Structure formats: structure tokens, C-alpha cells
Amino acid sequence: MTKETRYIELFSNPGMVALEAIPVLNYPDFIAFLDLVMGEEGTHCVAYFVVPKGDTYRFVCCMAADENHALVLFSHEQPIKPTPSLPSITVKHFQFHVFEREIHEQFGIEFEGHPWLKPIRYPFDRANQDSVMNNYPFYSIEGEGLHEVGVGPIHAGIIEPGHFRFICHGERVLHLEIHLGYQHRGMEKLFVEKQHILAQSLLAESMAGDTTVGHALAYAGAVEALAGIRVSQQRSMERIVALELERIAVHIGDTAALCTDIAYQFGQVVNEALRTIIINTTQIWCGNRFGKGLIRPGGTNYPLTQEVMATILKNLEEVEARYNQVTDRIFSLPSVLSRFEETGRVTTMQATLIGAVGMAARSSGMYRDIRWSHPFSGYVDHFYDPAMLHKGDVWARAMLRKLEVGKSMEVIREMIVEMTNDQLPMTNDQLPMTNDQLPMTNDQLPMTNEKSENPNYDLKLAPDSLAISLVEGWRGEICHIAITDDSGNIIHYKAKDPSLHNWMALALAVRNQEISDFPLCNKSFNLSYCGNDL
């Protein structure tokens, strides 16, 4: 079997490919090629999902090859009737567990040998209507001195619904099972029902409330790839400024929350005040503290002016000085370190096996960051070297926030300096891409004119195509995939928040910890309930 018949590679992010160009393998060849790809260092699954068409299920797999900066797509097909039963990939490659669980829940497809084939979202049109929240098959252990502790789904804090079932021996946690899906929102289906770019943009912004910019940027990238355009370098850098402001705000807010969980009030109140400065800066820019309305396909309603850039630089200077001062104190206090260090450790091997992404991966010794491996938007022309730590404990996840705040501030300053110096090549072209031109690099994509870059809600999308857009949100890898029919309408939309990968990391982190350490471990990841429940 030749390379050309096994897979297709995309070297641009976002990227687009004609559906007919994605090879269809028989299942044994699909597994064999997957085994080969998974043997390469840094390669992981971005998406694995099913698209029904006629009397056939098409299983599409997208792998991110970090080392050679490629996206690898391949597929297999199975008849809808009788309901397929396939050997599970999870048995050998555990990171596929959540993808196969989702497929099983949606379509009833069996995966033989899967160790954990349980529901994750409870969509209204799930294959098994008898599978409901109150009969979820929690794992149990029999033994003298063991007891179970349930937390949720209604929490004491302002938090979204989720059930945490602990199996403990005394105060020591032996096992944690995380049961989510209490508010399945059907977001992916809404992208198909609402065939209008503005409505879809609003949906993207609402996928995870603390990642408005990240998801909006991923959606815009997918639509722009299907439309065969990319925005100017000016707009690309503006988008990165917005993305990194979002990252700074959440990281500082999480630093405050971590201080709250160990009763260090000084660290809490100082960081809360600093987060407010950052989100208010975004509000000065676009009128919304979380960046809603800022990123739209084709352009923006809020171009970054010299005045706003000056405000951003001024506020960053103040926040940086105060944040460094308070975090230097946080990470030198014995009372803080005694709670952070060696608590909730996730090893590099564990993070690799579960396919961890983002800061959860980087704090456990994994060099995984879309800004480096698959650069997008303004990062295409700006190399990013991720910060990485190896301890994998609460201390590492807290310290990584401090390191990333500093790096994000550097990125914003570099972008603003370049924009201020007006060293930006631009063209007026906005030509559609044809299938025989794909895959294309970002340098080959036509750019819109900076002066006329208003949002375009009437873009014509390429027919019978798949577009994939990856963004490194503050939690990690965001993935949006859009598939069109022969008229260019979106017929299938797949969106992934990094939380989908990383909830398992939290379950591993609390093993052999005291149950009282759970709130601290939970906050050190700060995963999204609603982002997992799309």
C-alpha cells in the first residue's frame, strides 16, 4: 500500500481538503496504519468521528504529527446495517477511549474489548435511549474498609454540573470516576441547523465561557479555509493578541483560585484584581470583557487602533510587575509549597497514554503546543517555544501558568511592535481555492485587504470538502472540523475542547491522594464541564 492511498497530509493550519481526497481503507489496514503513525514520537489523535451518508458510516481520523508539523487524515467505512461491531483501538492506544465512547453513544457501534465503553454526553438522539443519567454504571471495588464518596452534580460553588464518585480507603483515594453530560447542549448539531455565519460565530463563542476567543478563532479558521481566504497579517496578529490576553486573564484568575483553595487570601485578592485589569483591557478594545464579537470570519468590527495598543502595553506593564511580585512570594512560601509540591502528580507516561494536551501535557513533561507544532494565524510567522515542566504536580501546573503569562506578554509586545512599525505585506486578492490547489500553505492563501476587512457573513464555502482548524487555547488544543455537501452547506460539524482529553488526567492525579486534596487538584487543571458537553 502506497503513501498516497493510505493518508493525506495537510501542512497548513487551518487546512482544507476535498472529501474524495481522504483515503478510505479497510478496517485492518486502518488499524495497521494507525499503529504505524502512533509509533512516531509526538503524534496524537486530534479527532476520530463518524459521518453518516446514505447506508454507510464513514469514520474519519485526524492525527497531529507534531514533529513534522503535519495533519494526517485517513478513514474507513462500515455499513449502517447491521450495526457495526469493530475491534477497539483503545485496547492498544488508550487515548482513543473517549472518541470510541462518543461514537458508541451516538450510533450504537460496538467496540470489542473496549475497557470503558460508557456514555459521556447523553445526546437526545443517542442510540440507546435506556441509557440515562441515573443508571450510569459507576466502577466499584469490594473490600473491607472501602467506602464511596459522591460529589455533585450540584456543587456548593459557582460551577457547572458534574458527578465525582470517589472510592476511598480512609482518606486515601483509590479511584475517581468523573461523570459529566448533565446539560448536553447539542452544539455541533446547531452548527448544521443554523446555516448562517453570524449565528455560527455566536455559537462558537459560547462553547466554553472562559475560551471565547479560542473557539471563535478556531471556527473562523475553518470557515475561512472553506471559503479559500485568509485575513491579512495585521488581522492575524490582532487575533493572537486577543488570544494571549485571554490566556493571561485565565492563568492569573486560576492563580487566584489556587490560592483560595489553600486559604492564602493575599495571593487570592491580588491576582483577582490583576485579572480584572486584563479583562477590562479586552473590554476597552471590543466592548466585552471576554472578547465576544471580536473575531469574525473575514475580518473584525474592532480593528486594533494605536490608542488601544498603547492601553494594552500600559496595562501589561502594570500587571507584569505586580504579578511577578505576588507569584515570587507565592512560590517561595513554605506553607504554599507544602500544599503544591508532590500533590496530584501526573507522570509523563500517564499524560502520553491518555493523549493529554495543553498545559496539562506541558506541566508533565510533554512538548505539546499547537502554537509550535501547527502554527496558526499570527504564529505562522512568529516562532513559539513552549514553556515546559516535568514534575506534573499542582506546583508544576501553577508554575506553568506563571511562565506562560510571561511568554504571552512577550508575544503581545512583539506583535504590537510589528503592527506599529507597519511592516505588513498585504494584497487585495480574495480568490477561491480549487480542489487541485490543496493542500496549501498559509503563504499561498490569498489575503484580504486590511482596510476593508469587515466580517463577511456571506462567504461561499467549497463543496464536498473538509476543513480543520486547530488553536492552542489557554487549556490546550481546540479543534473545529467542518464538512460541506455538494452545495457548500455545512452538513457535519465537529468541535473539541481540550477538556475532552484532560478530564482523565484529573482522575489520575487524585489517586493515592487524600480526598481533601481533590479541590486543589481540580482547580489546578480547571477543566470545562460545558466544553466537554458539546
C-alpha positions as CSV (number, residue, x, y, z in Angstrom):
1,M,0.0,0.0,0.0
2,T,1.5,3.3,-1.0
3,K,1.6,6.6,1.0
4,E,-0.9,8.2,-1.4
5,T,-3.5,5.5,-0.8
6,R,-3.2,5.4,3.0
7,Y,-3.5,9.0,4.0
8,I,-3.3,12.7,3.0
9,E,-1.2,15.3,4.8
10,L,-2.1,18.9,5.4
11,F,0.8,21.3,6.2
12,S,-1.3,24.4,6.8
13,N,-3.5,25.2,9.8
14,P,-6.3,25.8,9.2
15,G,-6.3,23.4,6.2
16,M,-8.9,22.2,3.7
17,V,-9.2,19.0,1.6
18,A,-11.7,17.6,-0.8
19,L,-13.6,14.7,0.8
20,E,-12.8,12.4,-2.1
21,A,-9.1,13.0,-1.5
22,I,-9.2,11.4,2.0
23,P,-8.3,7.7,1.5
24,V,-10.8,5.1,2.6
25,L,-9.1,2.0,4.0
26,N,-10.5,-1.4,5.0
27,Y,-10.5,-1.7,8.8
28,P,-7.5,-4.0,9.2
29,D,-5.4,-1.6,7.1
30,F,-6.8,1.3,9.0
31,I,-5.6,-0.2,12.3
32,A,-2.2,-1.2,10.8
33,F,-1.6,2.3,9.6
34,L,-2.8,3.8,12.8
35,D,-0.3,1.6,14.7
36,L,2.4,2.9,12.4
37,V,1.5,6.6,13.0
38,M,1.1,6.1,16.7
39,G,4.7,4.8,16.9
40,E,6.0,8.2,15.9
41,E,7.0,10.5,18.8
42,G,4.6,13.4,19.5
43,T,1.8,12.0,17.3
44,H,-1.6,12.0,18.8
45,C,-5.3,11.9,17.8
46,V,-6.9,15.2,17.2
47,A,-10.3,13.8,16.1
48,Y,-12.0,10.5,15.4
49,F,-15.6,10.7,14.4
50,V,-18.4,9.2,12.2
51,V,-20.3,10.9,9.4
52,P,-23.4,9.0,8.2
53,K,-24.0,9.1,4.5
54,G,-26.7,7.0,2.8
55,D,-26.4,3.5,4.1
56,T,-22.7,3.9,5.2
57,Y,-20.9,5.2,8.2
58,R,-17.6,7.0,7.3
59,F,-15.1,7.0,10.2
60,V,-12.7,9.9,9.8
61,C,-9.5,10.1,11.8
62,C,-7.2,13.1,12.0
63,M,-3.8,12.7,13.6
64,A,-1.4,15.5,14.5
65,A,2.2,14.7,13.7
66,D,3.9,17.2,15.9
67,E,7.5,16.6,14.8
68,N,6.9,17.2,11.1
69,H,4.1,19.7,11.7
70,A,1.5,17.8,9.6
71,L,-2.1,16.9,10.0
72,V,-2.7,13.3,8.7
73,L,-6.2,12.3,7.6
74,F,-7.4,8.8,6.7
75,S,-10.7,6.9,7.1
76,H,-12.6,3.7,6.9
77,E,-16.3,2.9,6.1
78,Q,-18.8,0.5,7.5
79,P,-22.4,-0.4,6.5
80,I,-25.0,1.1,8.8
81,K,-27.0,-2.1,8.9
82,P,-26.4,-4.4,10.7
83,T,-24.9,-2.1,13.4
84,P,-21.1,-2.4,13.1
85,S,-19.0,-4.2,15.7
86,L,-15.3,-3.4,15.5
87,P,-12.2,-4.4,17.4
88,S,-11.5,-1.5,19.8
89,I,-8.5,0.8,19.1
90,T,-8.5,1.8,22.8
91,V,-7.1,-1.6,23.9
92,K,-3.8,-0.6,22.4
93,H,-4.0,3.2,22.2
94,F,-5.8,4.4,25.3
95,Q,-6.2,8.0,24.1
96,F,-8.9,6.8,21.7
97,H,-11.1,5.7,24.6
98,V,-13.2,8.9,24.6
99,F,-13.6,9.0,20.8
100,E,-14.9,5.4,20.7
101,R,-17.2,6.1,23.7
102,E,-18.7,9.1,21.9
103,I,-19.2,7.1,18.7
104,H,-20.8,4.2,20.6
105,E,-23.1,6.6,22.4
106,Q,-24.2,8.4,19.2
107,F,-24.6,5.4,16.9
108,G,-24.6,2.3,19.0
109,I,-21.5,1.0,17.3
110,E,-19.8,-1.7,19.4
111,F,-16.0,-1.7,20.0
112,E,-15.0,-5.1,21.1
113,G,-12.6,-5.2,24.0
114,H,-13.1,-1.5,25.0
115,P,-12.4,-1.3,28.7
116,W,-14.7,1.6,29.5
117,L,-17.5,1.8,26.9
118,K,-19.6,4.2,28.9
119,P,-21.7,7.3,28.0
120,I,-20.1,10.8,28.0
121,R,-22.8,13.2,26.9
122,Y,-26.3,11.7,26.7
123,P,-27.5,13.5,23.5
124,F,-31.3,13.4,23.0
125,D,-30.8,11.3,19.9
126,R,-28.4,8.8,21.4
127,A,-28.6,5.2,20.1
128,N,-29.6,3.7,23.5
129,Q,-32.5,5.7,24.9
130,D,-32.4,3.4,28.0
131,S,-29.0,4.9,28.9
132,V,-29.9,7.7,31.3
133,M,-28.1,9.7,34.0
134,N,-29.4,7.8,37.0
135,N,-28.3,4.3,35.7
136,Y,-24.7,5.3,34.9
137,P,-22.5,2.2,35.5
138,F,-20.1,3.5,38.1
139,Y,-17.0,1.4,38.7
140,S,-17.0,-0.3,42.1
141,I,-14.5,-2.1,44.3
142,E,-15.4,-4.5,47.0
143,G,-13.2,-4.7,50.1
144,E,-13.1,-4.2,53.8
145,G,-12.6,-0.6,54.9
146,L,-13.5,0.8,51.5
147,H,-16.2,3.5,51.1
148,E,-17.6,5.7,48.4
149,V,-17.9,9.4,48.4
150,G,-20.1,11.3,45.9
151,V,-19.6,14.9,45.0
152,G,-22.2,16.7,42.8
153,P,-23.9,17.1,40.4
154,I,-25.0,20.2,42.3
155,H,-21.9,21.9,43.7
156,A,-21.6,24.3,46.5
157,G,-19.6,26.8,44.4
158,I,-20.5,28.5,41.2
159,I,-19.6,25.6,39.0
160,E,-21.3,23.6,36.3
161,P,-22.9,20.2,37.0
162,G,-20.8,17.1,37.2
163,H,-20.7,14.0,39.4
164,F,-17.4,12.8,41.0
165,R,-17.5,9.3,42.6
166,F,-14.6,8.5,44.8
167,I,-13.6,5.1,46.1
168,C,-11.5,5.6,49.3
169,H,-9.7,3.7,51.9
170,G,-10.0,6.0,54.8
171,E,-8.9,9.4,53.5
172,R,-6.9,7.9,50.6
173,V,-8.4,8.0,47.2
174,L,-8.1,4.7,45.3
175,H,-10.2,5.6,42.3
176,L,-12.1,8.6,40.9
177,E,-14.7,8.3,38.2
178,I,-15.9,11.6,36.6
179,H,-19.4,11.5,35.2
180,L,-20.4,14.5,33.1
181,G,-23.0,15.2,30.4
182,Y,-25.7,16.7,32.6
183,Q,-26.5,19.5,30.2
184,H,-25.8,18.2,26.8
185,R,-26.3,21.3,24.6
186,G,-26.2,19.8,21.1
187,M,-23.8,22.5,19.9
188,E,-22.5,20.5,16.9
189,K,-26.0,19.9,15.5
190,L,-26.8,23.6,15.9
191,F,-23.9,24.4,13.5
192,V,-25.7,22.4,10.9
193,E,-29.2,23.7,11.7
194,K,-28.1,27.4,11.6
195,Q,-26.6,27.9,8.1
196,H,-25.5,31.4,8.7
197,I,-22.0,32.5,9.6
198,L,-23.0,35.1,12.2
199,A,-25.2,32.6,14.0
200,Q,-22.4,30.0,13.9
201,S,-19.9,32.6,15.2
202,L,-22.1,33.3,18.2
203,L,-22.3,29.5,18.8
204,A,-18.5,29.2,18.7
205,E,-18.1,32.0,21.2
206,S,-20.4,30.2,23.6
207,M,-18.7,26.7,23.6
208,A,-16.7,27.4,26.7
209,G,-17.3,30.7,28.5
210,D,-13.7,31.2,29.5
211,T,-12.4,30.4,26.0
212,T,-14.5,32.8,23.9
213,V,-11.5,33.9,21.7
214,G,-10.0,30.5,21.3
215,H,-13.2,28.8,20.0
216,A,-14.2,31.8,17.9
217,L,-10.7,31.8,16.3
218,A,-11.0,28.0,15.6
219,Y,-14.4,28.5,13.9
220,A,-13.2,31.5,11.9
221,G,-10.2,29.5,10.7
222,A,-12.4,26.6,9.5
223,V,-14.8,28.8,7.6
224,E,-12.1,30.9,6.0
225,A,-10.3,27.8,4.8
226,L,-13.5,26.6,3.2
227,A,-14.0,30.0,1.6
228,G,-10.4,30.0,0.3
229,I,-9.4,33.2,2.1
230,R,-7.2,34.3,5.0
231,V,-7.1,37.6,6.7
232,S,-4.2,40.0,6.4
233,Q,-1.1,39.7,8.6
234,Q,-2.4,42.7,10.6
235,R,-5.6,40.9,11.5
236,S,-3.8,37.6,12.1
237,M,-1.6,39.3,14.7
238,E,-4.6,41.1,16.3
239,R,-6.2,37.7,16.7
240,I,-3.1,36.4,18.5
241,V,-3.1,39.5,20.8
242,A,-6.7,38.7,21.7
243,L,-5.9,35.0,22.3
244,E,-3.0,35.7,24.5
245,L,-4.9,38.3,26.5
246,E,-7.4,35.6,27.2
247,R,-4.7,33.2,28.3
248,I,-3.2,35.8,30.6
249,A,-6.5,36.6,32.2
250,V,-7.4,33.0,32.9
251,H,-4.0,32.0,34.1
252,I,-3.9,34.9,36.6
253,G,-7.5,34.1,37.7
254,D,-6.5,30.5,38.2
255,T,-3.5,31.5,40.3
256,A,-6.0,33.4,42.5
257,A,-8.2,30.3,42.7
258,L,-5.3,28.1,43.7
259,C,-4.5,30.5,46.5
260,T,-8.2,30.3,47.6
261,D,-8.1,26.5,47.8
262,I,-5.1,26.7,50.2
263,A,-6.5,29.6,52.2
264,Y,-3.8,32.1,51.1
265,Q,-6.0,35.1,50.9
266,F,-3.4,37.7,50.0
267,G,-2.5,35.7,46.8
268,Q,-6.2,35.4,46.0
269,V,-7.2,39.0,46.2
270,V,-4.1,40.4,44.4
271,N,-4.5,38.0,41.5
272,E,-8.2,38.6,41.2
273,A,-7.5,42.4,40.9
274,L,-4.9,41.7,38.2
275,R,-7.2,39.5,36.2
276,T,-9.8,42.3,36.3
277,I,-7.3,44.7,34.7
278,I,-6.7,42.3,31.8
279,I,-10.3,41.5,31.1
280,N,-11.2,45.2,31.3
281,T,-8.4,45.8,28.7
282,T,-10.3,43.5,26.4
283,Q,-13.5,45.4,27.1
284,I,-11.8,48.6,26.1
285,W,-10.9,47.0,22.9
286,C,-14.2,45.4,21.8
287,G,-16.8,46.3,24.5
288,N,-16.9,42.9,26.1
289,R,-14.6,41.6,28.8
290,F,-14.4,38.1,27.3
291,G,-13.8,39.1,23.7
292,K,-17.3,38.4,22.3
293,G,-17.8,39.9,18.9
294,L,-14.1,40.5,18.4
295,I,-13.3,37.7,16.0
296,R,-15.4,37.1,12.9
297,P,-14.7,35.2,9.6
298,G,-13.2,37.5,7.1
299,G,-12.3,40.4,9.4
300,T,-13.4,42.2,12.5
301,N,-15.6,45.1,13.7
302,Y,-12.9,46.1,16.1
303,P,-9.6,46.7,14.4
304,L,-6.7,47.3,16.9
305,T,-6.0,51.1,17.0
306,Q,-2.9,52.8,18.1
307,E,-4.8,54.1,21.2
308,V,-5.9,50.6,22.2
309,M,-2.4,49.2,21.6
310,A,-1.0,51.8,23.9
311,T,-3.5,50.9,26.6
312,I,-2.7,47.2,26.2
313,L,1.1,47.9,26.6
314,K,0.5,50.2,29.6
315,N,-1.8,47.7,31.4
316,L,0.6,44.8,30.7
317,E,3.4,46.7,32.3
318,E,1.5,47.2,35.4
319,V,0.1,43.7,35.6
320,E,3.5,42.1,34.9
321,A,5.3,43.9,37.7
322,R,2.6,43.1,40.3
323,Y,2.0,39.5,39.1
324,N,5.8,38.7,39.3
325,Q,5.9,40.2,42.7
326,V,3.0,38.3,44.1
327,T,4.0,35.0,42.4
328,D,7.5,35.3,43.7
329,R,6.0,35.4,47.1
330,I,3.6,32.5,46.4
331,F,6.3,30.2,45.1
332,S,8.7,30.9,48.0
333,L,6.3,30.5,50.9
334,P,6.8,27.1,52.7
335,S,3.1,27.0,53.6
336,V,2.2,27.2,49.9
337,L,4.9,24.9,48.6
338,S,3.9,22.2,51.2
339,R,0.4,22.1,49.6
340,F,1.5,22.4,45.9
341,E,4.5,20.1,45.7
342,E,4.0,16.4,45.1
343,T,0.2,16.8,45.2
344,G,-1.8,15.5,42.3
345,R,1.1,14.2,40.2
346,V,0.5,13.0,36.6
347,T,3.6,11.4,35.1
348,T,4.9,11.9,31.6
349,M,3.9,8.3,30.7
350,Q,0.4,8.8,32.0
351,A,0.0,12.1,30.2
352,T,1.2,10.4,27.0
353,L,-1.1,7.4,27.2
354,I,-4.2,9.5,27.8
355,G,-3.3,11.9,25.0
356,A,-3.1,14.9,27.3
357,V,-2.9,18.3,25.6
358,G,-2.1,21.9,26.5
359,M,-0.8,23.0,29.9
360,A,-1.8,19.6,31.4
361,A,0.6,18.0,29.0
362,R,3.4,20.6,29.2
363,S,3.4,20.5,33.0
364,S,4.0,16.7,32.8
365,G,7.0,16.9,30.5
366,M,5.3,16.7,27.1
367,Y,6.4,19.1,24.4
368,R,2.9,19.7,23.0
369,D,1.7,23.1,21.9
370,I,-0.2,23.9,18.7
371,R,1.5,27.3,18.5
372,W,4.7,25.4,17.9
373,S,3.6,22.2,16.2
374,H,0.9,23.5,13.9
375,P,1.2,27.3,13.9
376,F,-1.9,29.2,13.1
377,S,-2.9,32.9,12.4
378,G,-0.1,35.2,13.6
379,Y,2.0,32.3,14.8
380,V,2.7,31.3,11.2
381,D,5.4,34.0,11.0
382,H,6.3,34.1,14.7
383,F,8.1,31.0,16.2
384,Y,6.8,30.0,19.6
385,D,8.9,27.9,22.0
386,P,6.6,26.5,24.7
387,A,7.4,26.5,28.4
388,M,7.6,23.0,29.8
389,L,8.0,21.5,33.2
390,H,8.4,17.8,34.3
391,K,7.0,17.4,37.8
392,G,3.4,17.0,36.8
393,D,2.1,18.1,40.2
394,V,0.0,21.0,41.4
395,W,3.2,23.1,41.7
396,A,4.1,22.4,38.1
397,R,0.6,23.4,36.8
398,A,0.7,26.5,38.9
399,M,4.2,27.5,37.9
400,L,3.5,26.8,34.3
401,R,0.8,29.5,34.5
402,K,3.3,32.0,35.7
403,L,5.7,31.1,32.9
404,E,3.0,31.3,30.3
405,V,1.8,34.6,31.4
406,G,5.3,36.0,30.9
407,K,5.6,34.4,27.4
408,S,2.2,35.6,26.4
409,M,3.1,39.2,27.4
410,E,6.3,38.9,25.2
411,V,4.2,37.7,22.3
412,I,1.8,40.5,22.6
413,R,4.5,43.1,22.7
414,E,6.3,41.6,19.7
415,M,3.0,41.7,17.7
416,I,2.2,45.2,18.7
417,V,5.7,46.5,17.8
418,E,5.5,44.9,14.4
419,M,2.0,46.3,13.8
420,T,3.1,49.7,14.9
421,N,6.1,49.6,12.6
422,D,3.7,48.9,9.7
423,Q,5.9,46.2,8.2
424,L,2.9,44.2,6.9
425,P,2.7,42.9,3.3
426,M,-0.9,42.9,2.1
427,T,-2.7,42.1,-1.1
428,N,-6.2,42.8,-2.4
429,D,-6.8,39.3,-3.6
430,Q,-9.6,37.1,-2.2
431,L,-9.6,34.3,-4.7
432,P,-11.4,31.0,-4.1
433,M,-9.3,27.9,-3.8
434,T,-9.9,24.9,-6.1
435,N,-9.5,21.3,-5.0
436,D,-6.5,20.8,-7.2
437,Q,-4.6,23.5,-5.3
438,L,-4.9,21.7,-2.0
439,P,-3.3,21.3,0.5
440,M,-2.0,24.9,0.5
441,T,0.4,26.6,2.9
442,N,-0.7,29.8,4.6
443,D,1.8,31.7,2.4
444,Q,-0.1,30.6,-0.7
445,L,-3.6,31.7,0.6
446,P,-4.8,35.0,-0.7
447,M,-5.1,37.7,1.9
448,T,-7.9,40.2,2.3
449,N,-7.3,43.9,2.2
450,E,-6.6,45.3,5.7
451,K,-8.6,48.5,5.1
452,S,-11.8,46.6,4.0
453,E,-11.6,43.7,6.4
454,N,-15.0,43.8,7.9
455,P,-16.7,40.5,8.8
456,N,-18.1,38.6,5.8
457,Y,-21.2,36.6,6.6
458,D,-21.9,35.7,3.0
459,L,-18.8,33.7,2.2
460,K,-19.3,30.9,-0.3
461,L,-17.9,27.7,1.0
462,A,-16.2,25.0,-1.0
463,P,-18.4,22.0,-1.8
464,D,-17.7,18.4,-0.7
465,S,-14.8,19.4,1.4
466,L,-13.4,19.1,4.9
467,A,-11.8,22.0,6.8
468,I,-9.8,21.5,10.0
469,S,-8.7,24.4,12.3
470,L,-6.6,23.9,15.4
471,V,-5.9,26.6,18.0
472,E,-3.9,26.5,21.2
473,G,-6.4,27.9,23.7
474,W,-5.4,28.5,27.2
475,R,-6.4,25.0,28.3
476,G,-4.8,23.5,25.2
477,E,-5.7,22.1,21.8
478,I,-9.0,23.3,20.4
479,C,-10.2,21.5,17.2
480,H,-13.0,22.6,14.8
481,I,-13.9,20.5,11.8
482,A,-16.5,21.4,9.2
483,I,-17.7,19.2,6.3
484,T,-19.8,20.5,3.4
485,D,-22.1,19.0,0.9
486,D,-22.2,19.5,-2.9
487,S,-23.8,22.9,-2.4
488,G,-21.2,24.2,0.1
489,N,-23.6,23.9,3.1
490,I,-22.1,22.6,6.4
491,I,-23.6,19.1,6.9
492,H,-21.4,17.9,9.7
493,Y,-19.5,19.9,12.4
494,K,-17.1,18.5,15.0
495,A,-15.8,20.7,17.8
496,K,-13.4,19.6,20.6
497,D,-12.4,21.5,23.7
498,P,-9.1,20.3,25.3
499,S,-11.1,19.3,28.4
500,L,-12.2,16.2,26.5
501,H,-8.7,14.8,26.7
502,N,-7.7,16.1,30.1
503,W,-10.5,15.0,32.4
504,M,-8.8,11.6,32.7
505,A,-5.7,13.4,33.9
506,L,-7.6,14.8,36.9
507,A,-8.8,11.2,37.7
508,L,-5.2,10.0,37.6
509,A,-3.9,13.0,39.6
510,V,-6.0,12.3,42.7
511,R,-5.1,8.6,43.0
512,N,-3.4,7.9,46.3
513,Q,-4.0,11.5,47.4
514,E,-6.2,12.5,50.4
515,I,-9.7,13.3,49.4
516,S,-9.3,16.8,50.8
517,D,-6.7,17.4,48.0
518,F,-9.4,17.0,45.3
519,P,-10.5,20.7,45.2
520,L,-6.9,21.8,44.8
521,C,-6.1,19.2,42.1
522,N,-9.4,20.0,40.3
523,K,-8.6,23.7,40.3
524,S,-5.0,23.1,39.1
525,F,-6.5,21.8,35.8
526,N,-9.6,24.0,35.7
527,L,-11.3,21.9,33.1
528,S,-14.5,22.8,31.4
529,Y,-17.8,21.0,32.1
530,C,-19.7,22.7,29.3
531,G,-16.7,22.4,26.9
532,N,-16.8,18.6,27.4
533,D,-20.5,18.6,26.8
534,L,-20.8,20.0,23.3
